[in-house]
């Protein structure tokens, strides 16, 4: 098996031409770049068995040569992937050559019968071999399209593959590309673009995938697995944010929060100036996404629930129009932020930091620790504090309840990072019960926090309305504020019950 280390960008077609002409990407030996026309046909079953199992199978034709390639497809940023190649004599895949590959466990008589071409890519590729430092890097400038039946989507990509040498040289070259043209880190392989074309999923919200850690992983290796997964969750929602899709905004915001939580969990390991800059940029992005999400939650939650109230609330339609207006403005601000060079370079910088950050070059005293005992010690500390805080939930004011909610959310994120280490054997049931208790408490604290946010938001909506009937907006805002205040005590009682159950929940991390 070969391991493919590559960084890939999406660019505009005109920027491919600019990169092809730049002196900074020319070979030092004076040789001209090579050009090839590549047609790659991807195979799967009608129910996409290969895709569901994280495998891609293609047959690539370049002139008279045909090569079968099998790759692993992960739910995180595709930086390193398993790759197996075999030269063919025909256009059909050879499953006998799949022995010893990621495809082998799926091979059966049924697979052989059901396997068929599902889409193809047609690409004009320009190869530019480079030798930065003592490394060999192959830059591929690709322009073409993906076709599935009568549907197609254009492609313009830059791939930088490390043939030999250091990851540091790969990222230095990749940063050069990102600074020469407005290149965006490509999160999807060509095969994923093909599947998107078939399923029409390109602008949908992307949810987090499960994180799988090995019990004997070092802290450094575990953080890299977590970081790649969370970065993919964050950045894969860019199309949905640009389409102002509410769930996409929410998921990108969750991705930002989870990455910040991961930095907190691994703070001793990651301590460096590079990490501090990334934290500042993540805070900036969270600030752009927060107002949209708060208004979406108000629209989809309170406005919708109060629209069914009896008797009807006068002015609710006018208040809804005001919220939608402000939500649209906030969404445009979020879209503008995601379209900036700051965001584009942030996504690339996070990947560079995960794979080749300064923290990796510092002391190995923390990075060589094993992840399972580290996670157990983390849970022991954090849960002890959480239980102590939760004991007094009924007596906390809104500010302290908010702090408790944040602590509980961070605890849930930590469980999300590490639950694969405790999800089997005797730990499985206590883990499941603990997650349920924690979710119940967090949901109630979240509802209380939403009310606190709304109590500040509603007067602003009433005072700042520029609609034709501001008095109706003010009346509806006052009515909702009053009804929400009456909800606090029942929710607080439920939070107290949830906190009691959480304190009694058995340990899952021992």
N, C-alpha and C positions, 0 to 999 in steps of 0.2 A: 504493500500500500504506500502511495505517496501522500504527503501532506502538503496541501496548497496554502501558502501564506500570501494573501493578496489584500490590497486596498482598492476599492472600486468607487468611482464617482459617476454621477449623472451630470451631463453638461448639455448646453445648447449646441446644435450642429455647427454653427459658425465658430464656436470656441474650440471644437475639434480641429478646425482648420488653423486657428491661431496657435494651438499647441503643436501641430505638425510643423509649423513654420518657425517656432521659437528656437533661438540658438541654445537656450538653456537645456533643451531636451535632445540635442544632437549628439550623436556618437563622437567620442574623442578620436576614433581611428579614421574618421572621415568617410566611412561607408554609408551608403544611402539606406533609408528605411526599406523594409520589405512590405509587400502588399499581398493580401490573399482574400478571396471571396469564399466565405464559409456558410454552408447550409447545414443546420443542426436539427435533426428530427427527434423529438422527445416522445417516449413511450410510457404508457400507463394503462391501467384497466379502466373500464367505464365508471367504476366507483372510486377511482383514484387511490388504489391500494398503496402504490409506491409513495405518493405524496403524504398519505396519512402516517406512513412509517418513516418519514424523513429520509427518503432515498430518491435520487433522480437517475434516469437512464436515458442516454441520448446516443445517436449515431451521427457523427459529424463527417461531412464530405468536403474535402478541399482538393479540387482537381480530381484526379483519379484515386486519391487516397481516402479511405474510410476508417474511422476510429470510433470504437465504442468506449464511452466514458460513463462510469458509475460514480456518483458523488453522494456524500452525506449532506443532508439539508437540515440545519439546526433552527431552533426557535429563537436564536439570538443573533447578534451581528456576525455575519459570515466572514470571519477573519482567517481562521484555520479550518480546513475541511479535509476529510478523507477523500482520496481520489484514486480510482483504478482505471487504467486504460488498456485497451486490447485492439490491435489492428484487425480489421475484417476484410473479407473478400466480397461482401454484398452489402445491400442497404438494410438488411434485417439484423436485429440484435442476436448475439450468440450467448444464450444463457449458460452454456457449458463453461464459458469464460468468466462467469460470475461467481465461481467457487472462490471462497476466501475473501469475498467482498461484503459490503453492507447489504447487498441484494440477496445473498445466498439464503438467509432464513425465510425469505418470502417465496422462494421458488417452489412451485408445485405444478401438477398437471393442469389445474384450473388457471393458474397464472399464465402458463404457456398458451392456453386457449384464448384467454381474455386480453392478453397484451396487444396493444394497438397504438399507432401514432396518434397523438392528441393535439400537438401543435408543432410549429417549426420556427426557427429563427433564420433570417437571411441577413448576413453581416459582411460589410466590406471592412476588413481589418488592416490597419497599418501597424507593423511591429517596429518598435524603437528600442533596441537593446542598449542599456546604460551600465556604466561601471562606477557608481559613486563609492568613494573610499575603496575598500577591498571587496565590495559586494557586486553581485551581478543581478540586475533588475530588468525585467522585460516590461516595457510599457506598450500596451495595446490600445489603439484608438479605434473604437468600433462605431460604425454608423450603419443602420439598417432598420429592420422591423421584425416583430413577432406576428405570426399569422396563425389563426385557428379558424378553419372554415372560411367564411366570408369576412370575418372580423380581423382587424390588425391594429397594432399600435407601434409607433416609431421608437427606435432606440438610438441613443447617442451616449456612449459611455467611455470612460477611461479606466483601464485595469492596469494595476501595477503589481506584478507578481515577483516575489523574491525567489530567485533561482539559487542563489548561494550568498552567504554573508550574514549581516546582522539586521534585525528588525529595526534598529535605530536608523540605518541607512534607508530602509524602505519608507519609514515615516518622514524622514527629511525630504525625500523625493516627492512623496505624496503631498506634503505641505507646500512644496514649491508649486505643484500643480494647482492646489487650492488657492494659492495667492496670485497665480497668473491669470486665472479665469474664475468666474463664479461657479465653482464646482461643488455639488452637494454630495455628501457621502451616500452612496447607493446602498440601501438596506436590503434590496431584493436581488436575487439571482435572476438570470434570464428565464430559468424555468419557472420561478415564482411569477414573473410578469406574464408568462404564458397561462398559468393557472388562473391568474386574476382576470385575464381576457375571457376565459371560458366561464368563470363563475361571477364575473362583474362585481368584484369585491374591492376595486382599487381605491374608492373613497370612503370605505366603511371604517368605523372605529375598530381599533385593534386592542384586544384585551391582553393582560399579562399571561404568559405561559408558565407552566410549572417549572420550578428550578430543581434540578437533580444534582446533588453533591455526593461525592465519594466520602465514606467515613474517614479514610486516612488522608484526605486532601490536606495540604498545608493551608494556612490562612491566606497566603498570597494567591494560590491557585483557586481557592474558594471565592475570594473576592472577585477574581477575574470572571468566573462563571456567572456570579450574581450580577456584576457590572454589565457584562455583555447582554444578558437577558433584559435587564431593566432599561438599558440604553435602547435596545430594540423596541421595547414597549413604548418608551417616550417618543422616539423619532418616527416610528411607523405610523403614528397618528397625525403626522404633518398634513397629508392630503385631506383628512377629515376636518382638521382645524381650518385649513384654507377654504373648505366648503362650508364653514361655520356650522358644522354638524355638532349638536350639543354633546353627544356621548363621546365624540372624538376629542373635544376640548377637555372634558372630564378625564378621559383616559390619559391624555398627555400630562395633565396636571398631577394625576396619580403617579405617573412615571417619574416626574420631577421630584415629587415627595419621597418616593421610594429610593431614588438615587441619593437624595440628601440623607435619608435614614440609613442607607448602607454606609455612607461616609461617616455617620455618627457611630455606627456599630464597629467599624474598623478604624476608628479615629487614630489610635496609636500607630497602626501600621501605615496609614496614609499621610501622616503629618509631613507636609512640605508646602512650599510656596505655590507650586502648581495646583495642589488640591484647594488651597485657599482661593485662587482665581476661579476655579471651576465652581466652588461654592457661591461666589459672588455672582457669577453668570447665571447659575441655576435660580438664585433668589430673584434676579431680574426677570427671568422667564416666568417664574411662578407669579410675580406681580402683574404680568400681562395677562395671564390666564385666569387668575382669581376672580376679577370682577365679572367676567363672562359666566363662569361657573356659578357664582352666587346668584346672579340674575336668572340663569337657567333653572336652578334649583327652586327659586321663588316662583317662577312661572309654572313649572311642571308640578310643584308640590302645593304650595299654599293657594295660588290663584286658581288652579284646577279644582282643588278640594272646596274652596269657598264658592266656586261657581255653582255648586250643587246645594248650597245652603238654603234653608227655608226659615224665615222669608228671605228673598233675594237681597243682596247687599247693593244698595244704590251706588252708582258710580264705579262698580267693579269693572265694567267694560272699558271705561275711560282709564282706570288705573292700569289695566292690562295693556292697553295701547301705549301708555307711558313707559311701562317696564320693557315692552318689546322694542320701543324706540331706543331706550338706553342700552338694552342688550345688543342691539345691532351696532351701536357706536363702539361698545366694548369689544365686540367680535371683530370689528374692523381694526381696532388697535392690536388685538392678538394676532390677526393675520399679517398685519404690517410688521410686527416683531419677528414672526416666523420667516418672513421674506427678507430679513436683513442679513448682511454679511456677519454680524455678530452671532446670530443664531446658527448660521451655516457653519462657521468656523468653530462654534462651541461644540456641535455634534462631532466634528472631526477631532477636536482637541480631547473630548472625553474618550473617544476610542484610542487615541494615541496614549493618553494617560493610563487607561486600563492595561494596554498591551506593553507599553514601554515607558511608563511614568518614572519620574525621579524617585518615587517611593520604592520602586523595585531595586534601585541601585543603592539604597541606604542600608542600614543595619538589617541583617537577616534574623535578629533575635526574636522578632515577632512573627515574621513571615513564615518561618519554619515550624511554628506550632501546628498541631493537628486541630482540625476544625471542630470535631465533635466535642471534645472537652472544653474548647473555647466557647462553643455555643451553650453548653450546659452551665458554665460559670456565668455567662451573660444572662441567661434566663434566671438563675438563682438571684443575681443582684437586682435585675430590673423588676422581677415579679415581687420580690420582697418589698421594694419601694412602692410598687403599684398597689399591693394589698393594703399597705399602711395608708396611702392616700385615699383609696376607695372606701375605707372604713368610715370616713367622715363625709361622704358625698352629700348627704342630706343637709349638712350645715355649711357647705361651701357657697360663696357668692359666685356670680357669673364669671368673673375673671379667673378664680381658682378652679372652677369647673372646666373652663376652657383649657387650663394648663393640664388638668387631669385627663381631659379628652385627648390632648396631643400626646401625653405619655402613653395612653392606651393604644393610640394609633401607631406609635413607634414600636410598641410591643407586638402588635399584630403584624407589622411589617417584618420585624425580626423573626417571628414564627414563619411567615411566608418564605423568608430567605432560607431557613434551616429545617423546615418541617420534614424534608426527605430523609434527614438523619434520624428522625424519631417516629417515623410513620409505619414501622413494622414491629412485630413482636409485642411485648408487654406494654410498650409505650403508645401503641396505636389508639386504644380506646381513651386513655387519659388525655391524649393530645386532641382528639376529636371533641371531647367534652369541654376541654379548656377553651378551644376555639369558639365553641358555641356560647359559652359564658362570656367570653371577652367580646364577641360580636354583639351580644345583647346589651352589655353595658355601654359599649361604644355607640350603638345605635341610639340609645336613650340620651347619652351625653351629646351626640350629634344633633338630635332634635332640640335639645335645650339650647345648644349653641346657635342653631338656625334661628330660633326665636330671638335670642340676644342680637344677632346680626340684623334681623328684620326690624327690631325695635329702633335701631339706628337708621336703617334704610328708609323706612316708611315716612318719617318726617321730611327727609330729603326729597323723596318723590313728591310729597304733597307741596312742599315749598318751591320746588324747582320745575313744576309742570308748566310746559309751554303749550299744552293742548287747548282746545276751545272751551273746555269746561273744568278749569282748575279746581273749583269748589267741590265738584263731584269726586275728583281724584283725592282731594283732602279728606272728604267724608269717608270714602272707601278705605283709605289708608288708616284713618282713626278707628274704624270699625274692626278691621283685621288686627290692628295692634291690641285692641281691647280683648278680642276673642283669644288671641294668642297668649296674653297674660294669664287668662283663666286656664290655659292648658299646662302651665308650668308645674303646678303641684302634682297632678296625676302622673306626669312624666317623671318627675323627681322621685315619686314613690316607686315607680317601676325601676328607675336607676338604682335606688337603694336595694331593692330585691336582687337585681342583677349583680350588684357589688357583693352582696352577702353570698350568693352562689359562687362567685369568682374566688372569694376568700377561702371557701370550703373545697374548691376543686383540687383534685389530687395532682401531684407533680407528674410530669411526663418526661422530664429531662434527666432523671436519675438512672 
